[in-house]
């Protein structure tokens, strides 16, 4: 009985070894395809420039393909993290804002560790990213209250904790602004903290919020003589 049991165990071990060997051999000839959706962060630019986001693609589907047991190792040990895009700046004579379509390649794939050793990126959807950049400038602009309700702000008495705000962003956009507006503020003398609206192409507003209040003007009664 002991001999038969021992023979049975070795037969089982041999069958497992043969199965694993055949599986590894089949893996070496099989083509695998893996699709990853990777984020596309904003490009790294010098402090003199800023990206204007005209609904730029924020993620891309990348198709990786490869053969062999190394594909399994890549999937377990390595992970593509994002697509890094590098925008070459044009010469100083270039008119801004400046747009450029950047074709994506395997070199754009950034990993959270080592790169894939058996998988290669063969296609991107979309195949290119369009980036628009402009000069970064700073201006100081007055703050306007965005009045809620039917009474325009000009017919009310605005009270603000700050009247001037520092605005940093794309030159083509900042130069078009004559003021910055708060979120909607109701009339009637209620003091609230309200956020200052940030238009597209604006990088920073300081302060980002203010204490605001809209008051009905005091009626003036003329004395009859």
LUMPARO-447123 format. One line per field, with one value per atom (N, C-alpha, C): residue number from 1; residue in three letters; x, y, z. Coordinates in steps of 0.2 Angstrom, whole numbers, plus 5000, padded with zeros to 4 digits. Layout:
N
seq [NUM ...];
type [ALA ...];
X [X ...];
Y [Y ...];
Z [Z ...];
END
This chain:
225
seq [1 1 1 2 2 2 3 3 3 4 4 4 5 5 5 6 6 6 7 7 7 8 8 8 9 9 9 10 10 10 11 11 11 12 12 12 13 13 13 14 14 14 15 15 15 16 16 16 17 17 17 18 18 18 19 19 19 20 20 20 21 21 21 22 22 22 23 23 23 24 24 24 25 25 25 26 26 26 27 27 27 28 28 28 29 29 29 30 30 30 31 31 31 32 32 32 33 33 33 34 34 34 35 35 35 36 36 36 37 37 37 38 38 38 39 39 39 40 40 40 41 41 41 42 42 42 43 43 43 44 44 44 45 45 45 46 46 46 47 47 47 48 48 48 49 49 49 50 50 50 51 51 51 52 52 52 53 53 53 54 54 54 55 55 55 56 56 56 57 57 57 58 58 58 59 59 59 60 60 60 61 61 61 62 62 62 63 63 63 64 64 64 65 65 65 66 66 66 67 67 67 68 68 68 69 69 69 70 70 70 71 71 71 72 72 72 73 73 73 74 74 74 75 75 75 76 76 76 77 77 77 78 78 78 79 79 79 80 80 80 81 81 81 82 82 82 83 83 83 84 84 84 85 85 85 86 86 86 87 87 87 88 88 88 89 89 89 90 90 90 91 91 91 92 92 92 93 93 93 94 94 94 95 95 95 96 96 96 97 97 97 98 98 98 99 99 99 100 100 100 101 101 101 102 102 102 103 103 103 104 104 104 105 105 105 106 106 106 107 107 107 108 108 108 109 109 109 110 110 110 111 111 111 112 112 112 113 113 113 114 114 114 115 115 115 116 116 116 117 117 117 118 118 118 119 119 119 120 120 120 121 121 121 122 122 122 123 123 123 124 124 124 125 125 125 126 126 126 127 127 127 128 128 128 129 129 129 130 130 130 131 131 131 132 132 132 133 133 133 134 134 134 135 135 135 136 136 136 137 137 137 138 138 138 139 139 139 140 140 140 141 141 141 142 142 142 143 143 143 144 144 144 145 145 145 146 146 146 147 147 147 148 148 148 149 149 149 150 150 150 151 151 151 152 152 152 153 153 153 154 154 154 155 155 155 156 156 156 157 157 157 158 158 158 159 159 159 160 160 160 161 161 161 162 162 162 163 163 163 164 164 164 165 165 165 166 166 166 167 167 167 168 168 168 169 169 169 170 170 170 171 171 171 172 172 172 173 173 173 174 174 174 175 175 175 176 176 176 177 177 177 178 178 178 179 179 179 180 180 180 181 181 181 182 182 182 183 183 183 184 184 184 185 185 185 186 186 186 187 187 187 188 188 188 189 189 189 190 190 190 191 191 191 192 192 192 193 193 193 194 194 194 195 195 195 196 196 196 197 197 197 198 198 198 199 199 199 200 200 200 201 201 201 202 202 202 203 203 203 204 204 204 205 205 205 206 206 206 207 207 207 208 208 208 209 209 209 210 210 210 211 211 211 212 212 212 213 213 213 214 214 214 215 215 215 216 216 216 217 217 217 218 218 218 219 219 219 220 220 220 221 221 221 222 222 222 223 223 223 224 224 224 225 225 225];
type [UNK UNK UNK UNK UNK UNK UNK UNK UNK UNK UNK UNK UNK UNK UNK UNK UNK UNK UNK UNK UNK UNK UNK UNK UNK UNK UNK UNK UNK UNK UNK UNK UNK UNK UNK UNK UNK UNK UNK UNK UNK UNK UNK UNK UNK UNK UNK UNK UNK UNK UNK UNK UNK UNK UNK UNK UNK UNK UNK UNK UNK UNK UNK UNK UNK UNK UNK UNK UNK UNK UNK UNK UNK UNK UNK UNK UNK UNK UNK UNK UNK UNK UNK UNK UNK UNK UNK UNK UNK UNK UNK UNK UNK UNK UNK UNK UNK UNK UNK UNK UNK UNK UNK UNK UNK UNK UNK UNK UNK UNK UNK UNK UNK UNK UNK UNK UNK UNK UNK UNK UNK UNK UNK UNK UNK UNK UNK UNK UNK UNK UNK UNK UNK UNK UNK UNK UNK UNK UNK UNK UNK UNK UNK UNK UNK UNK UNK UNK UNK UNK UNK UNK UNK UNK UNK UNK UNK UNK UNK UNK UNK UNK UNK UNK UNK UNK UNK UNK UNK UNK UNK UNK UNK UNK UNK UNK UNK UNK UNK UNK UNK UNK UNK UNK UNK UNK UNK UNK UNK UNK UNK UNK UNK UNK UNK UNK UNK UNK UNK UNK UNK UNK UNK UNK UNK UNK UNK UNK UNK UNK UNK UNK UNK UNK UNK UNK UNK UNK UNK UNK UNK UNK UNK UNK UNK UNK UNK UNK UNK UNK UNK UNK UNK UNK UNK UNK UNK UNK UNK UNK UNK UNK UNK UNK UNK UNK UNK UNK UNK UNK UNK UNK UNK UNK UNK UNK UNK UNK UNK UNK UNK UNK UNK UNK UNK UNK UNK UNK UNK UNK UNK UNK UNK UNK UNK UNK UNK UNK UNK UNK UNK UNK UNK UNK UNK UNK UNK UNK UNK UNK UNK UNK UNK UNK UNK UNK UNK UNK UNK UNK UNK UNK UNK UNK UNK UNK UNK UNK UNK UNK UNK UNK UNK UNK UNK UNK UNK UNK UNK UNK UNK UNK UNK UNK UNK UNK UNK UNK UNK UNK UNK UNK UNK UNK UNK UNK UNK UNK UNK UNK UNK UNK UNK UNK UNK UNK UNK UNK UNK UNK UNK UNK UNK UNK UNK UNK UNK UNK UNK UNK UNK UNK UNK UNK UNK UNK UNK UNK UNK UNK UNK UNK UNK UNK UNK UNK UNK UNK UNK UNK UNK UNK UNK UNK UNK UNK UNK UNK UNK UNK UNK UNK UNK UNK UNK UNK UNK UNK UNK UNK UNK UNK UNK UNK UNK UNK UNK UNK UNK UNK UNK UNK UNK UNK UNK UNK UNK UNK UNK UNK UNK UNK UNK UNK UNK UNK UNK UNK UNK UNK UNK UNK UNK UNK UNK UNK UNK UNK UNK UNK UNK UNK UNK UNK UNK UNK UNK UNK UNK UNK UNK UNK UNK UNK UNK UNK UNK UNK UNK UNK UNK UNK UNK UNK UNK UNK UNK UNK UNK UNK UNK UNK UNK UNK UNK UNK UNK UNK UNK UNK UNK UNK UNK UNK UNK UNK UNK UNK UNK UNK UNK UNK UNK UNK UNK UNK UNK UNK UNK UNK UNK UNK UNK UNK UNK UNK UNK UNK UNK UNK UNK UNK UNK UNK UNK UNK UNK UNK UNK UNK UNK UNK UNK UNK UNK UNK UNK UNK UNK UNK UNK UNK UNK UNK UNK UNK UNK UNK UNK UNK UNK UNK UNK UNK UNK UNK UNK UNK UNK UNK UNK UNK UNK UNK UNK UNK UNK UNK UNK UNK UNK UNK UNK UNK UNK UNK UNK UNK UNK UNK UNK UNK UNK UNK UNK UNK UNK UNK UNK UNK UNK UNK UNK UNK UNK UNK UNK UNK UNK UNK UNK UNK UNK UNK UNK UNK UNK UNK UNK UNK UNK UNK UNK UNK UNK UNK UNK UNK UNK UNK UNK UNK UNK UNK UNK UNK UNK UNK UNK UNK UNK UNK UNK UNK UNK UNK UNK UNK UNK UNK UNK UNK UNK UNK UNK UNK UNK UNK UNK UNK UNK UNK UNK UNK UNK UNK UNK UNK UNK UNK UNK UNK UNK UNK UNK UNK UNK UNK UNK UNK UNK UNK UNK UNK UNK UNK UNK UNK UNK UNK UNK UNK UNK UNK UNK];
X [5004 5000 5004 5010 5014 5017 5020 5023 5018 5012 5007 5005 5005 5004 5009 5015 5021 5022 5020 5020 5014 5009 5003 5005 5009 5011 5016 5021 5026 5022 5017 5013 5010 5007 5004 5008 5014 5019 5022 5023 5025 5020 5014 5008 5008 5009 5009 5015 5021 5027 5026 5023 5022 5017 5012 5007 5009 5013 5016 5021 5025 5030 5026 5021 5017 5014 5012 5009 5014 5020 5025 5027 5027 5029 5024 5017 5012 5012 5014 5014 5020 5025 5031 5028 5023 5021 5015 5011 5005 5006 5002 5003 4997 4999 4995 4994 4988 4986 4983 4986 4983 4982 4976 4974 4974 4978 4978 4976 4971 4969 4973 4978 4983 4981 4982 4981 4986 4984 4989 4990 4994 4995 4997 4996 4998 5006 5008 5015 5019 5025 5030 5033 5031 5034 5038 5042 5045 5040 5042 5038 5035 5039 5037 5031 5029 5023 5018 5012 5007 5003 5000 4996 4988 4985 4978 4975 4970 4967 4961 4961 4955 4952 4950 4947 4952 4958 4963 4961 4963 4962 4966 4962 4965 4967 4965 4968 4968 4972 4973 4973 4970 4970 4976 4980 4987 4986 4988 4988 4995 4996 5002 5002 5007 5007 5014 5014 5020 5019 5024 5024 5028 5026 5030 5028 5032 5030 5032 5036 5038 5032 5027 5021 5018 5017 5014 5019 5025 5030 5029 5028 5027 5021 5015 5009 5009 5013 5013 5018 5023 5029 5029 5026 5027 5021 5020 5014 5015 5012 5012 5008 5011 5008 5004 5007 5004 5008 5006 5009 5012 5019 5022 5023 5021 5022 5027 5031 5036 5035 5034 5032 5038 5041 5047 5044 5047 5045 5048 5044 5046 5051 5053 5058 5054 5058 5054 5050 5051 5047 5040 5039 5033 5027 5021 5015 5012 5010 5006 4999 4994 4995 4998 5001 5005 5002 4999 4997 5001 5002 5006 5003 5003 5000 5006 5006 5012 5010 5013 5012 5015 5010 5012 5016 5021 5025 5027 5030 5032 5036 5040 5044 5040 5034 5029 5027 5027 5024 5029 5026 5030 5028 5032 5031 5032 5028 5030 5035 5041 5046 5049 5051 5054 5049 5052 5048 5046 5041 5039 5046 5047 5052 5050 5044 5041 5035 5032 5026 5029 5026 5028 5021 5022 5016 5016 5010 5010 5005 5000 4995 4992 4990 4987 4981 4976 4969 4967 4967 4970 4977 4979 4987 4991 4988 4991 4988 4991 4989 4990 4985 4986 4987 4992 4994 4994 4991 4991 4994 5000 5003 5003 5004 5005 5010 5011 5016 5011 5015 5012 5013 5007 5008 5004 5005 5002 4999 4993 4989 4985 4984 4980 4973 4968 4961 4956 4951 4946 4941 4938 4933 4926 4922 4915 4911 4905 4901 4896 4895 4890 4883 4878 4872 4867 4865 4859 4853 4848 4841 4841 4835 4834 4837 4839 4842 4849 4852 4859 4863 4869 4874 4875 4874 4876 4870 4865 4859 4860 4865 4865 4872 4873 4879 4883 4889 4893 4898 4899 4904 4909 4915 4920 4926 4928 4934 4940 4940 4946 4943 4946 4943 4948 4954 4958 4961 4962 4964 4970 4975 4980 4979 4979 4977 4984 4985 4991 4988 4990 4988 4990 4987 4989 4988 4993 4993 4987 4985 4980 4973 4973 4966 4966 4972 4972 4972 4974 4974 4967 4963 4956 4951 4954 4949 4950 4944 4944 4942 4940 4939 4937 4937 4935 4929 4925 4918 4918 4914 4913 4907 4906 4900 4894 4888 4882 4882 4880 4879 4872 4868 4861 4861 4856 4855 4851 4852 4848 4853 4859 4864 4866 4866 4869 4877 4881 4888 4890 4893 4895 4902 4905 4912 4910 4913 4911 4918 4918 4924 4924 4930 4931 4931 4927 4927 4934 4936 4942 4941 4942 4941 4946 4944 4949 4955 4961 4967 4970 4967 4969 4972 4978 4982 4981 4980 4980 4976 4972 4969 4970 4973 4975 4972 4968 4965 4959 4958 4953 4946 4945 4938 4938 4933 4932 4925 4925 4919 4915 4909 4905 4898 4895 4889 4886 4879 4875 4870 4870 4865 4861 4854 4850 4852 4852 4854 4849 4851 4847 4843 4836 4832 4833 4833 4833 4827 4824 4818 4819 4816 4817 4811 4813 4808 4805 4799 4795 4795 4795 4795 4789];
Y [4994 5000 5006 5006 5012 5013 5008 5009 5011 5009 5011 5019 5021 5028 5032 5030 5034 5034 5029 5029 5034 5034 5039 5046 5048 5055 5057 5052 5054 5055 5051 5052 5058 5060 5067 5073 5072 5077 5078 5072 5072 5075 5073 5076 5084 5086 5094 5097 5094 5096 5096 5091 5091 5096 5097 5102 5109 5111 5117 5118 5113 5114 5115 5112 5113 5120 5122 5129 5134 5133 5138 5138 5132 5132 5135 5134 5137 5145 5147 5154 5158 5154 5157 5159 5155 5156 5161 5162 5165 5173 5177 5184 5187 5191 5194 5201 5203 5211 5213 5219 5222 5229 5231 5238 5242 5247 5251 5258 5261 5268 5272 5277 5280 5288 5291 5298 5302 5308 5313 5319 5319 5326 5332 5338 5344 5343 5346 5346 5350 5348 5352 5358 5364 5370 5374 5379 5384 5389 5392 5397 5403 5404 5409 5407 5401 5398 5394 5394 5390 5387 5381 5378 5380 5382 5383 5377 5375 5368 5369 5368 5369 5362 5359 5352 5347 5348 5343 5336 5331 5324 5323 5321 5319 5312 5308 5301 5298 5292 5289 5282 5278 5271 5268 5264 5262 5254 5252 5244 5242 5237 5234 5227 5224 5217 5214 5207 5204 5196 5192 5185 5182 5176 5173 5174 5170 5170 5177 5181 5187 5192 5191 5195 5195 5188 5188 5191 5191 5194 5201 5204 5211 5213 5210 5211 5211 5207 5206 5211 5212 5217 5224 5225 5232 5235 5242 5245 5252 5253 5259 5264 5270 5275 5280 5283 5289 5290 5295 5297 5304 5304 5310 5314 5320 5324 5330 5330 5336 5340 5347 5352 5356 5355 5359 5366 5371 5378 5381 5385 5388 5394 5397 5402 5408 5414 5420 5423 5422 5426 5422 5417 5413 5417 5417 5421 5416 5419 5415 5418 5413 5406 5402 5397 5392 5385 5382 5375 5370 5365 5359 5353 5349 5342 5337 5333 5329 5322 5318 5311 5307 5302 5298 5292 5290 5284 5281 5275 5271 5275 5280 5284 5288 5290 5294 5290 5283 5279 5280 5282 5282 5277 5273 5268 5269 5266 5267 5262 5262 5257 5255 5249 5247 5246 5247 5247 5240 5239 5232 5229 5223 5219 5215 5213 5209 5212 5217 5220 5227 5228 5234 5238 5245 5249 5249 5247 5247 5252 5255 5260 5264 5270 5275 5277 5278 5281 5286 5293 5295 5295 5295 5294 5300 5306 5312 5316 5321 5326 5333 5337 5344 5348 5352 5356 5363 5368 5375 5378 5382 5386 5393 5397 5405 5407 5413 5417 5417 5417 5417 5425 5428 5435 5436 5441 5443 5450 5451 5457 5458 5464 5466 5469 5465 5467 5468 5473 5474 5468 5467 5462 5465 5461 5463 5457 5459 5454 5452 5446 5443 5442 5447 5447 5442 5438 5434 5437 5435 5438 5443 5446 5451 5458 5460 5466 5466 5470 5470 5473 5471 5473 5481 5484 5491 5495 5492 5495 5494 5490 5489 5491 5491 5494 5488 5487 5481 5482 5477 5478 5471 5472 5467 5467 5462 5461 5463 5462 5464 5467 5472 5475 5473 5471 5470 5462 5459 5452 5451 5447 5446 5440 5441 5436 5434 5427 5424 5419 5420 5415 5417 5414 5415 5422 5425 5432 5434 5429 5431 5431 5428 5428 5434 5434 5439 5446 5448 5454 5456 5451 5453 5454 5453 5454 5461 5464 5470 5470 5464 5463 5455 5453 5446 5446 5441 5441 5435 5436 5431 5427 5421 5417 5421 5419 5423 5425 5431 5433 5436 5434 5437 5444 5448 5454 5454 5459 5459 5460 5461 5462 5456 5450 5444 5444 5444 5443 5436 5434 5427 5427 5421 5420 5417 5420 5418 5417 5412 5410 5415 5417 5421 5416 5417 5413 5413 5407 5407 5405 5409 5408 5403 5399 5395 5399 5396 5399 5403 5404 5407 5402 5403 5398 5399 5405 5407 5413 5413 5420 5420 5426 5427 5434 5434 5428 5425 5418 5414 5415 5418 5420 5426 5429 5435 5435 5439 5441 5446 5444 5449 5450 5456 5458 5463 5462 5467 5470 5477 5480 5485 5485 5490 5497 5501 5508 5511 5516 5520 5524 5524 5529 5536 5541 5548 5551 5554 5558 5565 5568 5575 5579 5584 5587 5593 5593 5598 5604 5610 5616 5620];
Z [5000 5000 5000 5004 5004 4998 4994 4988 4982 4982 4978 4979 4985 4987 4984 4985 4983 4976 4972 4965 4962 4966 4964 4965 4970 4971 4966 4964 4958 4952 4951 4944 4944 4950 4950 4949 4952 4952 4944 4941 4934 4930 4931 4927 4927 4933 4934 4931 4931 4928 4921 4918 4911 4908 4912 4911 4911 4916 4917 4911 4909 4904 4897 4896 4890 4889 4895 4896 4894 4897 4896 4888 4885 4878 4874 4876 4872 4873 4879 4880 4876 4874 4870 4863 4861 4854 4853 4859 4859 4859 4855 4855 4860 4865 4870 4868 4869 4868 4875 4877 4884 4882 4884 4883 4890 4891 4897 4895 4900 4899 4904 4901 4905 4905 4911 4911 4908 4905 4902 4906 4911 4915 4911 4914 4910 4909 4903 4902 4907 4908 4912 4908 4910 4907 4911 4909 4913 4916 4921 4924 4919 4914 4909 4905 4905 4900 4904 4901 4904 4899 4900 4895 4896 4890 4889 4888 4892 4891 4887 4880 4876 4875 4881 4881 4879 4881 4879 4882 4878 4880 4887 4892 4898 4899 4895 4895 4888 4887 4881 4882 4877 4878 4874 4877 4874 4874 4868 4867 4867 4872 4872 4869 4866 4864 4865 4866 4867 4867 4867 4867 4873 4875 4880 4887 4892 4899 4902 4898 4901 4901 4897 4897 4904 4907 4913 4919 4918 4923 4923 4917 4916 4919 4919 4921 4929 4932 4939 4942 4939 4943 4940 4934 4931 4930 4930 4929 4925 4919 4916 4920 4922 4926 4923 4917 4914 4907 4903 4897 4899 4898 4899 4893 4892 4886 4887 4882 4883 4877 4878 4873 4871 4865 4863 4862 4865 4865 4858 4855 4848 4850 4844 4845 4848 4850 4852 4847 4841 4836 4835 4838 4837 4840 4836 4839 4844 4850 4855 4855 4857 4860 4854 4856 4851 4852 4847 4847 4843 4846 4843 4844 4839 4839 4840 4846 4848 4847 4842 4841 4847 4849 4855 4852 4856 4855 4862 4861 4867 4872 4870 4874 4879 4877 4881 4887 4887 4893 4898 4904 4910 4915 4918 4923 4930 4934 4941 4944 4940 4941 4935 4934 4928 4922 4916 4910 4908 4904 4902 4898 4899 4896 4890 4890 4885 4881 4884 4881 4878 4872 4868 4867 4867 4865 4857 4854 4847 4844 4849 4846 4852 4850 4855 4852 4856 4854 4859 4857 4850 4849 4843 4842 4843 4845 4846 4851 4854 4859 4857 4856 4855 4861 4861 4867 4865 4869 4867 4873 4872 4877 4876 4881 4880 4886 4885 4890 4897 4902 4909 4911 4913 4916 4922 4926 4932 4932 4933 4934 4940 4942 4948 4945 4947 4944 4950 4948 4953 4954 4960 4961 4960 4956 4956 4959 4962 4964 4959 4959 4954 4958 4957 4961 4959 4964 4963 4963 4959 4958 4952 4952 4947 4947 4953 4954 4952 4947 4945 4951 4951 4956 4956 4950 4950 4954 4955 4959 4966 4968 4975 4978 4984 4987 4989 4985 4987 4992 4997 5002 5002 5001 5000 5005 5007 5012 5008 5001 4997 4990 4988 4982 4976 4977 4972 4972 4967 4967 4962 4964 4959 4955 4948 4943 4939 4939 4935 4930 4924 4919 4912 4907 4900 4898 4895 4893 4888 4884 4879 4883 4888 4892 4898 4901 4907 4904 4898 4895 4893 4892 4890 4896 4902 4908 4911 4913 4916 4923 4925 4932 4933 4940 4942 4946 4944 4947 4953 4958 4963 4961 4964 4964 4966 4964 4965 4973 4974 4981 4981 4986 4987 4990 4988 4991 4998 5002 5008 5014 5013 5019 5022 5019 5022 5020 5025 5023 5022 5017 5016 5013 5013 5010 5003 4998 4991 4987 4983 4979 4973 4971 4965 4959 4954 4948 4944 4942 4938 4931 4926 4919 4917 4911 4908 4906 4907 4905 4911 4917 4923 4927 4929 4933 4941 4943 4950 4951 4957 4959 4966 4968 4975 4978 4983 4986 4982 4984 4980 4982 4988 4990 4994 4995 4999 5003 5008 5011 5008 5005 5001 5004 5002 5005 5000 4998 4994 4998 4999 5003 4998 5000 4996 4998 4994 4996 5000 5005 5009 5005 5006 5002 5004 5000 5001 5001 5006 5006 5005 5000 5000 5003 5008 5012 5008 5008 5004 5008 5004 5008 5006];
END
